[in-house]
Structure formats: C-alpha cells, structure tokens
C-alpha cells in the first residue's frame, strides 16, 4: 500500500505512540501540548543538531544534519537528527563524491536508554525511510544518549521492522477514526508533560464521584 502525501503522519509521533497511545492521540489528533523540563531539555538538544545546512566531511565520513525523510509505503515524514554517510561498496553514489556511501542514521536523546523501545522504533523508521528514498539497505544506526554521553548501536532486525509497520498501521487507523484511546495509568504518567491535560488518575476511575470521594478522604 502507498499512502497519499496528505495522509502521512509525523515520524516523531511513533515515539509518543509507543510510550503511550493516549499521549500520541492527544498531541497528534487533538492538537494538545504542554511543556515540562524533559520536553524543553529535549528540544534544546535537538536545536543543536537540526541544522539542515550543516555538512561535515572527514575522510571516508560525511555527516548531514536535519535531513528530511519520508516513506509513502509507511505513510510518514520527518527529520533525522544526523545521517552519517560512510564509504562502503554496498552504498550509493553521492553527487560530487567518489565511491559509494552507506547511510547510518544517528538520533540524539536526552537521559538514558529506556526499556519501552520507543527510541529504537523511531530510529528504525528513519532507516526504512532512507531505504525507500535512496534504494539501498540500511542495516544499522545508533542512539546517542545525553547522560552516558555515548552511542548505543541499533541493528534493524526483521522483528524491529515489523514492530514499526504494525505500530504505524495502528496509528493510521486511530488517526482515520480520530479516536483517542482511554487512559491506562502507569508510573510513567508522573513524568508525562500532558498529565494535567490527560488527568490519568481521574480518567482511569469508573466515574468522577469515585475520584472526588477519594480526594476528600485524602484531605481528612
């Protein structure tokens, strides 16, 4: 299936979706947003790397930042923090450069590696966009985390690629229906910038009366 451009979703939304489907819907369907320290810190980090005019060449390495990518097959578009083109016989030709070059996406994240795998899926989606656009294989990329200040290599295995496809298929269906999933309260809710809009503790209860009764009991 090939999606029309007007139906493309934001690639960056994949990370929101895997973290919390309701968070993704509040942002991308209901157009709600709120800042907290984590979102501001992440934006500052990305401002330093999303310079589309930046090019750095060091021997057999070319670094491009803020590269726009898309996939009609997946129905997404977005931007890579950085793509490193490394000289490799299995790569592609680049204008005004000798040899062949293999793309290697690098995504910059605040904090530390996370258990939910959203960062890996976002990076894999970027690689799948690059493969479709450049007609070459992109077997691996890397995540750079701000706290350990080192890279974590991410192989784009078939299972990870299927997760990307399945998640995006569900995102497209929810977006088509304009449906916001119900709350599934978890410990991650306390760190979410949308918790005051989402009201996870309130919305996860059977009714408002139960919530108000519990709140009054806490004040006694």
NUKOL-327369 format. One record per residue: residue number from 1; residue in one letter; chain; x, y, z of N, C-alpha, C in turn. Coordinates in steps of 0.2 Angstrom, whole numbers, plus 5000, padded with zeros to 4 digits. Atoms other than C-alpha are relative to their C-alpha. Example, Ala and Ser with C-alpha at 12.3 -4.5 7.8 and 13.67 -1.06 7.14 Angstrom:
! NUKOL-327369
> nr; rest; kette; nx; ny; nz; cax; cay; caz; cx; cy; cz
> 1; A; A; 5004; 4994; 5000; 5062; 4978; 5039; 5004; 5006; 5000
> 2; S; A; 4996; 4994; 4999; 5068; 4995; 5036; 4996; 5005; 5003
***
This chain:
! NUKOL-327369
> nr; rest; kette; nx; ny; nz; cax; cay; caz; cx; cy; cz
> 1; X; A; 5004; 4994; 5000; 5000; 5000; 5000; 5004; 5006; 5000
> 2; X; A; 4996; 4993; 5000; 5006; 5018; 4996; 4995; 5005; 5002
> 3; X; A; 5004; 4995; 4998; 4999; 5032; 5006; 5001; 5007; 4996
> 4; X; A; 4999; 4993; 5004; 4995; 5049; 4998; 5003; 5005; 5005
> 5; X; A; 4996; 4996; 4996; 5005; 5063; 5005; 4996; 5004; 5005
> 6; X; A; 5005; 4996; 4996; 4990; 5072; 5013; 4999; 4995; 5006
> 7; X; A; 5002; 5005; 4995; 4988; 5056; 5024; 5006; 4998; 5004
> 8; X; A; 4994; 5002; 4997; 5006; 5055; 5030; 5000; 5002; 5007
> 9; X; A; 5000; 4998; 4993; 5009; 5055; 5049; 5007; 5002; 5002
> 10; X; A; 4993; 4998; 4998; 5024; 5063; 5058; 5004; 4994; 5003
> 11; X; A; 4995; 5005; 4998; 5038; 5051; 5060; 5001; 5000; 5008
> 12; X; A; 4998; 4999; 4992; 5042; 5058; 5078; 4994; 4998; 5004
> 13; X; A; 5005; 5002; 4996; 5025; 5053; 5083; 5000; 4993; 5002
> 14; X; A; 4999; 5007; 4999; 5030; 5035; 5083; 5003; 4999; 5007
> 15; X; A; 4997; 5000; 4993; 5040; 5038; 5099; 4994; 5001; 5005
> 16; X; A; 5005; 4998; 4995; 5025; 5046; 5108; 4995; 4994; 5000
> 17; X; A; 5005; 5006; 5000; 5014; 5031; 5102; 5002; 4994; 5004
> 18; X; A; 4997; 5005; 4996; 5025; 5018; 5109; 5000; 5001; 5007
> 19; X; A; 5000; 4998; 4993; 5027; 5027; 5125; 4993; 5000; 5003
> 20; X; A; 5007; 5000; 4997; 5008; 5030; 5127; 4996; 5002; 4994
> 21; X; A; 5004; 4998; 5005; 4995; 5029; 5114; 4995; 5006; 5001
> 22; X; A; 5004; 4994; 4998; 4984; 5041; 5123; 5004; 5007; 4999
> 23; X; A; 4996; 4994; 5001; 4998; 5054; 5123; 5001; 5002; 4993
> 24; X; A; 4999; 4999; 5007; 5001; 5052; 5105; 4993; 5003; 4997
> 25; X; A; 5007; 4997; 5003; 4982; 5055; 5101; 4999; 5007; 5003
> 26; X; A; 5001; 4993; 4998; 4981; 5070; 5112; 5004; 5005; 4997
> 27; X; A; 4995; 4995; 5004; 4996; 5078; 5103; 4998; 5000; 4993
> 28; X; A; 5000; 5000; 5007; 4993; 5072; 5085; 4993; 5000; 4997
> 29; X; A; 5007; 5000; 5003; 4974; 5070; 5084; 4996; 5006; 5003
> 30; X; A; 5003; 4995; 4997; 4968; 5083; 5097; 5004; 5007; 5001
> 31; X; A; 4996; 4994; 5000; 4982; 5095; 5095; 5001; 5003; 5007
> 32; X; A; 4998; 4997; 4994; 4986; 5097; 5113; 5007; 4999; 5002
> 33; X; A; 4993; 5001; 4999; 5003; 5100; 5120; 5001; 5004; 5007
> 34; X; A; 4997; 4996; 4994; 5012; 5106; 5137; 5007; 4998; 5001
> 35; X; A; 4992; 5001; 4999; 5030; 5108; 5141; 5001; 4998; 5008
> 36; X; A; 4997; 5001; 4993; 5039; 5101; 5156; 5008; 5000; 4999
> 37; X; A; 4993; 5000; 5000; 5058; 5100; 5160; 5003; 4995; 4994
> 38; X; A; 4998; 5005; 5005; 5060; 5084; 5149; 4999; 5003; 4993
> 39; X; A; 5001; 4998; 5007; 5052; 5091; 5134; 5005; 5006; 4998
> 40; X; A; 4995; 4994; 5001; 5062; 5108; 5135; 5007; 4998; 4999
> 41; X; A; 4993; 5002; 5000; 5078; 5099; 5138; 5001; 4996; 4993
> 42; X; A; 4999; 5003; 5006; 5075; 5088; 5123; 5000; 5004; 4994
> 43; X; A; 5000; 4995; 5005; 5071; 5102; 5112; 5006; 5004; 4999
> 44; X; A; 4993; 4997; 5000; 5087; 5111; 5117; 5005; 4996; 4997
> 45; X; A; 4995; 5004; 5003; 5097; 5096; 5112; 4999; 4999; 4993
> 46; X; A; 5002; 5001; 5007; 5088; 5094; 5095; 5002; 5007; 4996
> 47; X; A; 4998; 4993; 5004; 5091; 5113; 5091; 5007; 5000; 4998
> 48; X; A; 4993; 5000; 5001; 5109; 5109; 5092; 5002; 4996; 4994
> 49; X; A; 4999; 5005; 5005; 5108; 5095; 5079; 4996; 5001; 4994
> 50; X; A; 5004; 4999; 5006; 5094; 5100; 5067; 5002; 5006; 4996
> 51; X; A; 4998; 4995; 5004; 5104; 5112; 5057; 5001; 4997; 4993
> 52; X; A; 5000; 5003; 5006; 5100; 5107; 5039; 5005; 5002; 4995
> 53; X; A; 4994; 4998; 5004; 5114; 5117; 5032; 5007; 4997; 5002
> 54; X; A; 4994; 5003; 4997; 5127; 5108; 5042; 5002; 4994; 4996
> 55; X; A; 4997; 5005; 5003; 5139; 5097; 5032; 5007; 4999; 5003
> 56; X; A; 4993; 5001; 4998; 5155; 5089; 5039; 5003; 4994; 4997
> 57; X; A; 4997; 5005; 5004; 5167; 5079; 5029; 5007; 4998; 5003
> 58; X; A; 4994; 5002; 4997; 5181; 5069; 5037; 5002; 4993; 4997
> 59; X; A; 4997; 5006; 5004; 5190; 5057; 5025; 4994; 4996; 4997
> 60; X; A; 5005; 5005; 5003; 5178; 5042; 5022; 4993; 5001; 5004
> 61; X; A; 5006; 4999; 4996; 5164; 5050; 5033; 4997; 5007; 4998
> 62; X; A; 5004; 4994; 5001; 5151; 5063; 5028; 4994; 5001; 5005
> 63; X; A; 5005; 4999; 4996; 5139; 5070; 5041; 4995; 5005; 4998
> 64; X; A; 5006; 4995; 5002; 5122; 5078; 5037; 4995; 5000; 5005
> 65; X; A; 5005; 4999; 4994; 5111; 5085; 5050; 4993; 5003; 4997
> 66; X; A; 5007; 4997; 5002; 5092; 5089; 5049; 4998; 4997; 4994
> 67; X; A; 5002; 5002; 5007; 5089; 5078; 5034; 4993; 4998; 5000
> 68; X; A; 5007; 5002; 5000; 5071; 5077; 5029; 4999; 4993; 4996
> 69; X; A; 5001; 5007; 5002; 5065; 5059; 5026; 4992; 4999; 4999
> 70; X; A; 5007; 5002; 5000; 5048; 5051; 5021; 5000; 4993; 4997
> 71; X; A; 5002; 5006; 5003; 5040; 5035; 5016; 4993; 5000; 4998
> 72; X; A; 5007; 5001; 5002; 5025; 5033; 5005; 4997; 4993; 5002
> 73; X; A; 5002; 5006; 4998; 5024; 5015; 5010; 4998; 5000; 5007
> 74; X; A; 5001; 5000; 4993; 5024; 5018; 5028; 4995; 5006; 5002
> 75; X; A; 5005; 4994; 4999; 5014; 5035; 5027; 5003; 5004; 5005
> 76; X; A; 4997; 4996; 4995; 5026; 5045; 5037; 5005; 5005; 4997
> 77; X; A; 4994; 4995; 5002; 5038; 5060; 5035; 5003; 5003; 5007
> 78; X; A; 4997; 4997; 4994; 5050; 5068; 5047; 5007; 5002; 4998
> 79; X; A; 4993; 4997; 5001; 5068; 5073; 5050; 5005; 4996; 5004
> 80; X; A; 4995; 5003; 4996; 5084; 5064; 5055; 5004; 5005; 5004
> 81; X; A; 4995; 4995; 4997; 5095; 5072; 5068; 5006; 5000; 4996
> 82; X; A; 4994; 5000; 5004; 5110; 5066; 5059; 5000; 4994; 4996
> 83; X; A; 4999; 5006; 5004; 5114; 5054; 5045; 5008; 5000; 4998
> 84; X; A; 4993; 5001; 5002; 5132; 5048; 5043; 5001; 4996; 4994
> 85; X; A; 4999; 5004; 5006; 5137; 5043; 5025; 5007; 4997; 5001
> 86; X; A; 4994; 5004; 4999; 5151; 5030; 5027; 5002; 4997; 4993
> 87; X; A; 4998; 5004; 5006; 5161; 5024; 5012; 5000; 4993; 5001
> 88; X; A; 5001; 5007; 5000; 5156; 5007; 5008; 4998; 4997; 4993
> 89; X; A; 5001; 5003; 5007; 5155; 4996; 4992; 4992; 4999; 4999
> 90; X; A; 5008; 5001; 5001; 5136; 4992; 4996; 4996; 5006; 5001
> 91; X; A; 5003; 4994; 5000; 5132; 5010; 4997; 4997; 5003; 4994
> 92; X; A; 5003; 4996; 5006; 5125; 5023; 4985; 5005; 5005; 4998
> 93; X; A; 4996; 4994; 5002; 5134; 5036; 4974; 4997; 5007; 5003
> 94; X; A; 5001; 4993; 4998; 5134; 5054; 4980; 5002; 5005; 4996
> 95; X; A; 4998; 4995; 5005; 5135; 5069; 4969; 5006; 5004; 5003
> 96; X; A; 4994; 4996; 4999; 5152; 5077; 4968; 5005; 4996; 5005
> 97; X; A; 4995; 5004; 4996; 5160; 5062; 4978; 5001; 4994; 4997
> 98; X; A; 4997; 5007; 5003; 5170; 5047; 4973; 4997; 4995; 5004
> 99; X; A; 5001; 5006; 4996; 5165; 5030; 4978; 4992; 4999; 5001
> 100; X; A; 5007; 5001; 4998; 5149; 5023; 4986; 5000; 5001; 5008
> 101; X; A; 5001; 4997; 4993; 5142; 5029; 5003; 4994; 4996; 5003
> 102; X; A; 5006; 5004; 4997; 5131; 5019; 5015; 4997; 5005; 5006
> 103; X; A; 5003; 4995; 4995; 5119; 5030; 5026; 4999; 4996; 5007
> 104; X; A; 5001; 5003; 4993; 5119; 5027; 5045; 4997; 5006; 5004
> 105; X; A; 5004; 4995; 4996; 5106; 5037; 5055; 5002; 5000; 5007
> 106; X; A; 4998; 4999; 4993; 5110; 5044; 5072; 4995; 5004; 5003
> 107; X; A; 5005; 4996; 4996; 5097; 5050; 5084; 5002; 5002; 5007
> 108; X; A; 4997; 4997; 4994; 5101; 5061; 5099; 4994; 5000; 5005
> 109; X; A; 5005; 5000; 4995; 5091; 5058; 5115; 5002; 5002; 5007
> 110; X; A; 4998; 4998; 4994; 5091; 5066; 5132; 5000; 4994; 5005
> 111; X; A; 5001; 5005; 4995; 5093; 5055; 5148; 5004; 4994; 4998
> 112; X; A; 4997; 5007; 5001; 5097; 5036; 5147; 4996; 4996; 4996
> 113; X; A; 5004; 5005; 5003; 5092; 5021; 5137; 4994; 4998; 5004
> 114; X; A; 5006; 5001; 4997; 5074; 5017; 5140; 4998; 4992; 4999
> 115; X; A; 5002; 5007; 5001; 5065; 5000; 5142; 4995; 4999; 4995
> 116; X; A; 5006; 5001; 5005; 5050; 5003; 5131; 5002; 4999; 4993
> 117; X; A; 4998; 5001; 5007; 5060; 5003; 5115; 4997; 5005; 4995
> 118; X; A; 5002; 4995; 5004; 5052; 5019; 5108; 5005; 5003; 4995
> 119; X; A; 4995; 4997; 5004; 5068; 5026; 5103; 5003; 4996; 4994
> 120; X; A; 4997; 5004; 5006; 5074; 5011; 5093; 4995; 4999; 4995
> 121; X; A; 5005; 5001; 5005; 5057; 5010; 5084; 5001; 5007; 4995
> 122; X; A; 4999; 4994; 5004; 5059; 5029; 5079; 5006; 5000; 4995
> 123; X; A; 4994; 5000; 5004; 5077; 5026; 5073; 4999; 4995; 4994
> 124; X; A; 5001; 5005; 5005; 5072; 5011; 5063; 4995; 5002; 4995
> 125; X; A; 5004; 4997; 5005; 5058; 5020; 5055; 5003; 5005; 4995
> 126; X; A; 4996; 4996; 5004; 5070; 5033; 5049; 5004; 4996; 4995
> 127; X; A; 4996; 5004; 5004; 5081; 5020; 5042; 4996; 4997; 4994
> 128; X; A; 5005; 5003; 5006; 5066; 5012; 5032; 4998; 5006; 4995
> 129; X; A; 5001; 4994; 5005; 5063; 5030; 5025; 5006; 5001; 4996
> 130; X; A; 4994; 4999; 5004; 5081; 5031; 5020; 5000; 4995; 4994
> 131; X; A; 5000; 5006; 5005; 5080; 5014; 5011; 4995; 5001; 4994
> 132; X; A; 5005; 4998; 5005; 5064; 5019; 5002; 5003; 5006; 4995
> 133; X; A; 4998; 4994; 5004; 5071; 5036; 4996; 5007; 4999; 4996
> 134; X; A; 4993; 5001; 5003; 5089; 5030; 4992; 5001; 4994; 4997
> 135; X; A; 4999; 5007; 5003; 5086; 5012; 4986; 5006; 4997; 5002
> 136; X; A; 4994; 5004; 4998; 5099; 5004; 4997; 4998; 4998; 5007
> 137; X; A; 5001; 5003; 4993; 5100; 4994; 5013; 5003; 5004; 5005
> 138; X; A; 4997; 4997; 4994; 5102; 5002; 5030; 5000; 4996; 5006
> 139; X; A; 5001; 5006; 4995; 5106; 4988; 5042; 5001; 5002; 5007
> 140; X; A; 4999; 4998; 4993; 5111; 4998; 5057; 5000; 5008; 5001
> 141; X; A; 5000; 4993; 4998; 5110; 5015; 5066; 5003; 5001; 5007
> 142; X; A; 4998; 5000; 4993; 5114; 5022; 5083; 4996; 5006; 5004
> 143; X; A; 5003; 4996; 4995; 5106; 5031; 5098; 5005; 5003; 5004
> 144; X; A; 4995; 4997; 4996; 5116; 5044; 5107; 4996; 5003; 5006
> 145; X; A; 5004; 4998; 4994; 5110; 5047; 5125; 5005; 5006; 5004
> 146; X; A; 4997; 4995; 4997; 5114; 5063; 5134; 5004; 4999; 5007
> 147; X; A; 4997; 5001; 4994; 5118; 5056; 5151; 5007; 4996; 5000
> 148; X; A; 4993; 5004; 5001; 5131; 5042; 5147; 5004; 5003; 4995
> 149; X; A; 4996; 4996; 5005; 5137; 5053; 5133; 5003; 4994; 4995
> 150; X; A; 4997; 5004; 5004; 5140; 5038; 5122; 4994; 4997; 4995
> 151; X; A; 5005; 5003; 5005; 5131; 5029; 5107; 4999; 4993; 5002
> 152; X; A; 5002; 5007; 4999; 5121; 5013; 5108; 4998; 4998; 4992
> 153; X; A; 5002; 5003; 5007; 5121; 5003; 5091; 4994; 4997; 5000
> 154; X; A; 5007; 5003; 5001; 5104; 4998; 5085; 5000; 4996; 4993
> 155; X; A; 5001; 5003; 5006; 5103; 4984; 5072; 4993; 5000; 4998
> 156; X; A; 5007; 5000; 5003; 5087; 4985; 5061; 4998; 4993; 4998
> 157; X; A; 5002; 5007; 5001; 5082; 4967; 5063; 4993; 4999; 4998
> 158; X; A; 5007; 5001; 5002; 5066; 4960; 5055; 4995; 5001; 5005
> 159; X; A; 5005; 4999; 4995; 5057; 4960; 5071; 4999; 5007; 5002
> 160; X; A; 5001; 4993; 4999; 5060; 4978; 5074; 4997; 5003; 4995
> 161; X; A; 5003; 4997; 5006; 5055; 4982; 5057; 4992; 4999; 5000
> 162; X; A; 5007; 5002; 5000; 5038; 4973; 5059; 4997; 5004; 5005
> 163; X; A; 5003; 4996; 4995; 5035; 4982; 5075; 4999; 5007; 4998
> 164; X; A; 5001; 4993; 5003; 5037; 4999; 5066; 4994; 4999; 4995
> 165; X; A; 5006; 5000; 5005; 5025; 4993; 5052; 4993; 4999; 5004
> 166; X; A; 5006; 5002; 4996; 5012; 4986; 5065; 4998; 5007; 5004
> 167; X; A; 5002; 4994; 4996; 5013; 5002; 5076; 4997; 5006; 4995
> 168; X; A; 5002; 4994; 5004; 5011; 5014; 5061; 4993; 4998; 4997
> 169; X; A; 5007; 5002; 5003; 4996; 5003; 5054; 4995; 5002; 5005
> 170; X; A; 5004; 4998; 4995; 4988; 5006; 5071; 4999; 5007; 5001
> 171; X; A; 5000; 4993; 5000; 4992; 5024; 5071; 4996; 5003; 4995
> 172; X; A; 5004; 4998; 5006; 4984; 5027; 5054; 4993; 4998; 5001
> 173; X; A; 5006; 5002; 4999; 4969; 5018; 5059; 4996; 5004; 5006
> 174; X; A; 5002; 4996; 4995; 4967; 5028; 5075; 4999; 5007; 4998
> 175; X; A; 5000; 4993; 5002; 4970; 5044; 5066; 4994; 5001; 4995
> 176; X; A; 5006; 5000; 5005; 4957; 5039; 5052; 4994; 5001; 5004
> 177; X; A; 5006; 5000; 4996; 4944; 5037; 5066; 5000; 5006; 5005
> 178; X; A; 4999; 4994; 4995; 4950; 5052; 5076; 4998; 4998; 5007
> 179; X; A; 5001; 5003; 4994; 4950; 5041; 5091; 5006; 5001; 5005
> 180; X; A; 4995; 4999; 4995; 4959; 5045; 5107; 4999; 4994; 5005
> 181; X; A; 5001; 5005; 4996; 4962; 5029; 5117; 4999; 5002; 5008
> 182; X; A; 5001; 4998; 4992; 4957; 5028; 5136; 5006; 4999; 5004
> 183; X; A; 4994; 5000; 4995; 4969; 5030; 5150; 5002; 4993; 5002
> 184; X; A; 4997; 5006; 4996; 4980; 5016; 5156; 5005; 5002; 5004
> 185; X; A; 4995; 4997; 4996; 4988; 5023; 5171; 5006; 4996; 5002
> 186; X; A; 4994; 5004; 4998; 5006; 5018; 5175; 5004; 5005; 5003
> 187; X; A; 4995; 4996; 4997; 5021; 5025; 5184; 5003; 5005; 4995
> 188; X; A; 4998; 4995; 5005; 5026; 5034; 5168; 4996; 5006; 4999
> 189; X; A; 5005; 4995; 5001; 5011; 5045; 5169; 5003; 5007; 5004
> 190; X; A; 4998; 4994; 4995; 5020; 5056; 5183; 5005; 5004; 4996
> 191; X; A; 4995; 4996; 5004; 5034; 5061; 5170; 4997; 5003; 4994
> 192; X; A; 5003; 4998; 5006; 5022; 5065; 5156; 4998; 5007; 5000
> 193; X; A; 5001; 4993; 5000; 5021; 5083; 5151; 4992; 5002; 4999
> 194; X; A; 5007; 4999; 5001; 5002; 5081; 5147; 4996; 4997; 5006
> 195; X; A; 5004; 5004; 4994; 4997; 5073; 5164; 4994; 5005; 5002
> 196; X; A; 5005; 4996; 4998; 4987; 5089; 5168; 4994; 5001; 4995
> 197; X; A; 5005; 5000; 5005; 4978; 5088; 5152; 4996; 4993; 4999
> 198; X; A; 5002; 5007; 5000; 4976; 5069; 5152; 4996; 4998; 5006
> 199; X; A; 5003; 5002; 4993; 4971; 5068; 5171; 5000; 4992; 5000
> 200; X; A; 5000; 5008; 5000; 4976; 5049; 5171; 4997; 4997; 5006
> 201; X; A; 5003; 5003; 4994; 4971; 5046; 5189; 4992; 5001; 5000
> 202; X; A; 5007; 4999; 5001; 4954; 5054; 5186; 4997; 4996; 4995
> 203; X; A; 5003; 5004; 5006; 4951; 5046; 5169; 5000; 4993; 5001
> 204; X; A; 4999; 5007; 4999; 4956; 5029; 5175; 4995; 4997; 5005
> 205; X; A; 5006; 5003; 4995; 4942; 5028; 5188; 4994; 4999; 4997
> 206; X; A; 5006; 5002; 5003; 4925; 5022; 5185; 4996; 5006; 4999
> 207; X; A; 5004; 4994; 5001; 4917; 5039; 5187; 5003; 5006; 5005
> 208; X; A; 4997; 4994; 4996; 4921; 5057; 5194; 4998; 4999; 5007
> 209; X; A; 5002; 5001; 4993; 4911; 5053; 5210; 5005; 4996; 5004
> 210; X; A; 4995; 5004; 4996; 4924; 5040; 5215; 5006; 5004; 5001
> 211; X; A; 4994; 4996; 5000; 4938; 5052; 5211; 4999; 5005; 5006
> 212; X; A; 5002; 4994; 4995; 4930; 5066; 5222; 5000; 4997; 5007
> 213; X; A; 5000; 5003; 4994; 4927; 5054; 5236; 5006; 4998; 5003
> 214; X; A; 4994; 5002; 4998; 4944; 5048; 5236; 5004; 5006; 5002
> 215; X; A; 4996; 4993; 4998; 4951; 5066; 5236; 4998; 5002; 5006
> 216; X; A; 5003; 4997; 4993; 4940; 5071; 5251; 5003; 4996; 5005
> 217; X; A; 4998; 5004; 4995; 4946; 5056; 5260; 5008; 5001; 5002
> 218; X; A; 4993; 4999; 4999; 4964; 5060; 5257; 5002; 5007; 5004
> 219; X; A; 5000; 4993; 4996; 4961; 5078; 5265; 4998; 4999; 5007
> 220; X; A; 5002; 5001; 4993; 4954; 5071; 5281; 5006; 4998; 5005
***
